[in-house]
Amino acid sequence: MNLPNKITICRIIATPVFLFFLVPGWFGQFLGINQWGRYAAAAIFVFAALTDMLDGRLARKYNMISELGKFLDPIADKLLVTSALIALISTDNLSVWIVFIIVAREFIVSGLRLVAACKGVVIAADKWGKLKTIVQIIAIVAILLNNYPFSLISDFPFGMVFMYIAVALTIISGVNYIVKNYRLLSNKWSIEKVNSGL
């Protein structure tokens, strides 16, 4: 168990802690300080999101990439963001369709990566996928903080605007993954690979 994997596990553990502070009926209603619970949830979410960048950089820099890390890292990422989105349906009336589109994209891309792995191919995250993740995180944090600090200067719903942008990027990145890798879904790809000497 190397350091990057320990950091990834901390991110997994942080997810239920984040939900504990956010979801009504737990921390908020029990102690009667809902808003402070949201602030705590936002802080935990930001901390967990930052560990996503940290564990990957440490693993690459110090050559500590492991099979366990490859398995845990995407699980930790999806648990954190998906849990936050589902919780926001309850706490902020976030549209179910927004969550459906984002979660559906994750299932599709994960399935495509599984098929690729079975054929010895690694599908790396592209610029659209990375941008999508960044915008999702910004949107979630902005909503958790009730658009603070933007709310100091305007009532404009910045959090929801970022969320709609995140949905657009989710669709673009999902389509991009499928277009680039659709051949992996056919047996013809394996034959072409053998014939080309790959």
Secondary structure as GFF3:
##gff-version 3
##sequence-region A 1 198
A	DSSP	alpha_helix	3	22	.	.	.	ID=ss1
A	DSSP	alpha_helix	27	31	.	.	.	ID=ss2
A	DSSP	alpha_helix	34	61	.	.	.	ID=ss3
A	DSSP	alpha_helix	67	92	.	.	.	ID=ss4
A	DSSP	alpha_helix	96	118	.	.	.	ID=ss5
A	DSSP	alpha_helix	127	144	.	.	.	ID=ss6
A	DSSP	three_ten_helix	150	152	.	.	.	ID=ss7
A	DSSP	alpha_helix	158	181	.	.	.	ID=ss8
A	DSSP	three_ten_helix	182	185	.	.	.	ID=ss9
A	DSSP	alpha_helix	187	195	.	.	.	ID=ss10
###
